[in-house]
Amino acid sequence: MVLAYFFLWVIATAQQPQPLAANVVGVVKGTVVGPSGKPVEDAVVHESCNDGRPGRPLGGRLFRTSTTTDVQGNFVLDQVIPCEKVLIGAYKYSDFYEDVMDPVTFNRPKNLKIPEVEVKAGQTITGVRIKLAPKVGKIHLDVRDANSKELVHGVFIQWCRKGFAPKYCANGSAPSVYERLISLGVGISIKVEADDGQYEKWEFRDAKTGSPFFRAKSGKTDTITVYLRKKK
């Protein structure tokens, strides 16, 4: 039994990624601040190499290492593989936005600036400053029967972001009471239908402007009651 545990430990240890030697990687140090310029603690910072090679997802980007900021908003990425165009991104889920490095991510703020540096082996780059976009807003959906006003259990929701070609959508089954973070400056179309197929499909349209796109307000939660009507 002891021998068996020993072999399992050897296998587990062998599968764990080992840090690269300091002379073959670079180091990137910097600070993450909020819209007001104050340091942001516990923000996720990660880097990718934008080498532009065809056939690689996301325009040639190769995702690699990540870390988090300390109480002063400082971060250290100490295993950065040399690359001419290393993109340094940051986000803080639930406060600002979900992700930043994916160029077609659902919640990436509009016109977001991502620092880009050249990293060489054995080199330390300092002074990288990442400024987060304003805090996200939230949409709260309450899906009910148009006649009984009771919750419709089991719905399918489709969220599509405006301005991307091809269209970028996130969809799937969801509870009748559902919330989602949405970054500022991002137009989102929303469609809701019941899983049982007995109701007509509902599509969001702003009551004042007639726009089919929802736009969040910083730090605010917009509650929308969705009334599904039974098919005739």
C-alpha positions as CSV (number, residue, x, y, z in Angstrom):
1,M,0.0,0.0,0.0
2,V,2.8,2.4,0.9
3,L,4.5,1.6,-2.4
4,A,1.2,2.3,-4.3
5,Y,0.9,5.7,-2.6
6,F,4.5,6.5,-3.5
7,F,3.9,5.8,-7.2
8,L,0.8,8.0,-7.2
9,W,2.8,10.8,-5.6
10,V,5.5,10.5,-8.3
11,I,2.9,10.6,-11.1
12,A,1.1,13.6,-9.6
13,T,4.3,15.5,-9.1
14,A,5.5,14.7,-12.7
15,Q,2.2,16.1,-14.1
16,Q,2.5,19.5,-12.3
17,P,4.0,22.3,-14.5
18,Q,7.4,23.3,-13.3
19,P,8.5,27.0,-13.2
20,L,10.9,28.0,-16.0
21,A,14.4,29.2,-15.1
22,A,14.8,32.9,-14.6
23,N,17.2,33.3,-17.5
24,V,14.6,32.1,-20.1
25,V,11.6,34.1,-19.0
26,G,10.9,37.8,-18.3
27,V,9.2,39.6,-15.4
28,V,6.5,42.2,-15.7
29,K,5.6,44.4,-12.6
30,G,2.9,47.0,-12.4
31,T,-0.2,48.3,-10.7
32,V,-4.0,48.0,-11.3
33,V,-6.1,51.0,-10.5
34,G,-9.8,51.7,-10.7
35,P,-11.5,54.5,-12.8
36,S,-10.7,57.0,-10.0
37,G,-7.0,56.0,-9.9
38,K,-7.2,54.2,-6.6
39,P,-5.4,50.8,-6.3
40,V,-7.6,47.7,-6.8
41,E,-6.9,44.7,-4.5
42,D,-7.5,41.1,-5.7
43,A,-7.8,42.0,-9.3
44,V,-6.8,39.2,-11.7
45,V,-3.9,40.1,-14.0
46,H,-2.9,37.9,-16.9
47,E,-0.8,38.1,-20.0
48,S,-0.9,36.7,-23.6
49,C,1.4,36.7,-26.5
50,N,0.0,38.3,-29.6
51,D,2.3,36.8,-32.1
52,G,-0.1,37.1,-35.1
53,R,0.4,33.5,-36.2
54,P,-2.5,32.4,-38.5
55,G,-4.7,29.5,-37.3
56,R,-4.3,30.4,-33.6
57,P,-7.5,31.4,-31.8
58,L,-8.2,35.0,-30.9
59,G,-6.0,36.6,-33.5
60,G,-2.8,34.8,-32.7
61,R,-3.0,35.2,-28.9
62,L,-1.5,32.6,-26.7
63,F,-2.9,32.7,-23.1
64,R,-0.3,32.0,-20.5
65,T,0.3,33.1,-16.9
66,S,-1.8,35.0,-14.4
67,T,-1.7,36.4,-10.8
68,T,-3.6,38.7,-8.5
69,T,-2.9,42.2,-7.1
70,D,-2.0,42.9,-3.4
71,V,-3.6,45.5,-1.2
72,Q,-1.7,48.3,-3.0
73,G,-2.9,47.0,-6.4
74,N,0.6,45.8,-7.3
75,F,1.2,42.6,-9.3
76,V,4.2,40.6,-10.5
77,L,4.1,38.2,-13.5
78,D,7.4,36.3,-13.1
79,Q,7.0,33.6,-15.7
80,V,6.4,35.6,-18.9
81,I,7.7,33.8,-22.0
82,P,9.6,36.2,-24.3
83,C,7.4,37.7,-27.0
84,E,7.4,41.0,-29.0
85,K,3.8,41.8,-28.2
86,V,2.8,40.7,-24.7
87,L,-0.7,42.0,-23.7
88,I,-1.3,42.6,-20.0
89,G,-4.9,42.6,-19.0
90,A,-6.8,42.8,-15.7
91,Y,-10.3,42.4,-14.4
92,K,-12.2,42.1,-11.1
93,Y,-15.3,39.9,-11.4
94,S,-18.5,41.4,-10.0
95,D,-17.0,44.8,-9.5
96,F,-15.8,45.9,-13.0
97,Y,-16.2,43.2,-15.6
98,E,-15.7,39.5,-16.1
99,D,-12.8,39.2,-18.5
100,V,-10.6,41.4,-20.7
101,M,-8.2,39.5,-22.9
102,D,-10.7,37.9,-25.2
103,P,-11.3,40.4,-28.1
104,V,-14.9,39.2,-28.5
105,T,-15.8,38.5,-24.9
106,F,-19.4,39.1,-24.0
107,N,-18.6,41.6,-21.2
108,R,-15.5,43.4,-22.5
109,P,-16.0,47.1,-22.1
110,K,-16.0,49.3,-25.2
111,N,-12.7,51.1,-26.2
112,L,-10.8,49.4,-23.4
113,K,-7.0,50.0,-23.5
114,I,-4.8,47.0,-22.9
115,P,-1.1,47.6,-22.2
116,E,1.4,46.0,-24.6
117,V,5.1,45.4,-23.8
118,E,8.0,43.5,-25.4
119,V,9.4,40.9,-23.1
120,K,13.0,39.5,-23.4
121,A,14.6,36.6,-21.5
122,G,16.0,37.7,-18.1
123,Q,14.5,41.2,-18.4
124,T,12.3,42.9,-15.8
125,I,9.7,45.4,-17.0
126,T,8.3,47.8,-14.3
127,G,5.7,50.6,-14.2
128,V,3.0,48.9,-16.2
129,R,-0.3,50.6,-15.2
130,I,-3.6,49.1,-15.9
131,K,-6.7,51.3,-15.5
132,L,-10.0,49.4,-15.1
133,A,-13.1,50.6,-16.8
134,P,-16.1,51.9,-14.8
135,K,-18.0,49.4,-12.7
136,V,-20.5,47.2,-14.5
137,G,-24.2,47.3,-14.1
138,K,-26.5,44.3,-13.6
139,I,-29.8,43.2,-15.2
140,H,-32.3,41.2,-13.1
141,L,-34.9,39.2,-15.1
142,D,-38.1,37.9,-13.5
143,V,-39.9,35.6,-15.9
144,R,-43.6,35.1,-15.3
145,D,-46.8,33.9,-16.9
146,A,-48.7,36.8,-18.5
147,N,-52.1,35.7,-17.1
148,S,-51.4,34.0,-13.7
149,K,-48.3,36.2,-13.0
150,E,-46.6,33.1,-11.5
151,L,-43.0,32.2,-12.3
152,V,-42.4,30.2,-15.4
153,H,-40.1,27.5,-14.4
154,G,-37.5,26.5,-17.0
155,V,-36.6,29.1,-19.5
156,F,-34.0,29.6,-22.3
157,I,-32.2,33.0,-22.5
158,Q,-30.1,34.3,-25.4
159,W,-27.9,37.3,-24.9
160,C,-26.2,38.8,-28.0
161,R,-23.6,41.6,-28.0
162,K,-24.1,44.5,-30.5
163,G,-21.4,45.4,-33.0
164,F,-19.6,42.1,-33.5
165,A,-19.3,40.2,-36.8
166,P,-20.0,37.4,-36.6
167,K,-22.6,37.9,-33.9
168,Y,-21.3,37.0,-30.4
169,C,-24.0,35.4,-28.3
170,A,-24.2,33.6,-25.0
171,N,-27.2,31.4,-24.4
172,G,-28.6,28.5,-22.4
173,S,-31.2,27.3,-19.9
174,A,-31.7,29.5,-16.8
175,P,-33.9,29.8,-13.7
176,S,-37.0,32.1,-13.9
177,V,-35.2,34.6,-11.6
178,Y,-31.9,35.4,-13.3
179,E,-29.2,38.1,-13.0
180,R,-26.2,38.9,-15.2
181,L,-23.4,41.5,-15.1
182,I,-23.2,43.8,-18.1
183,S,-20.3,46.3,-18.8
184,L,-20.9,49.9,-19.6
185,G,-21.0,50.9,-23.3
186,V,-22.0,47.3,-24.3
187,G,-25.4,46.9,-26.1
188,I,-27.0,43.6,-25.4
189,S,-30.1,42.1,-27.1
190,I,-32.1,39.7,-24.9
191,K,-34.5,36.9,-26.0
192,V,-36.4,34.7,-23.5
193,E,-38.6,31.6,-24.2
194,A,-40.0,28.8,-22.0
195,D,-38.3,25.4,-22.2
196,D,-41.7,23.6,-22.7
197,G,-42.4,25.5,-25.9
198,Q,-45.9,26.5,-24.8
199,Y,-45.2,30.2,-24.6
200,E,-44.4,32.8,-27.2
201,K,-40.8,34.1,-27.4
202,W,-40.1,37.5,-25.6
203,E,-37.6,40.0,-27.0
204,F,-36.3,43.0,-25.1
205,R,-37.1,46.4,-26.4
206,D,-36.6,49.7,-24.5
207,A,-39.9,51.2,-23.6
208,K,-38.7,54.8,-24.1
209,T,-36.5,54.6,-27.1
210,G,-37.7,51.4,-28.8
211,S,-34.1,50.1,-29.0
212,P,-33.7,46.3,-29.0
213,F,-30.5,46.7,-26.9
214,F,-30.2,46.9,-23.2
215,R,-27.5,49.1,-21.8
216,A,-26.3,48.9,-18.1
217,K,-25.8,51.7,-15.6
218,S,-22.7,51.7,-13.5
219,G,-23.2,50.1,-10.1
220,K,-27.0,49.8,-10.7
221,T,-29.3,46.8,-11.1
222,D,-32.1,47.1,-13.6
223,T,-35.1,44.8,-12.8
224,I,-37.2,43.7,-15.8
225,T,-40.3,41.6,-15.4
226,V,-40.8,39.4,-18.4
227,Y,-44.4,38.3,-19.1
228,L,-44.6,35.3,-21.4
229,R,-47.9,34.7,-23.2
230,K,-49.2,31.3,-24.0
231,K,-49.3,30.3,-27.6
232,K,-52.8,30.4,-29.2
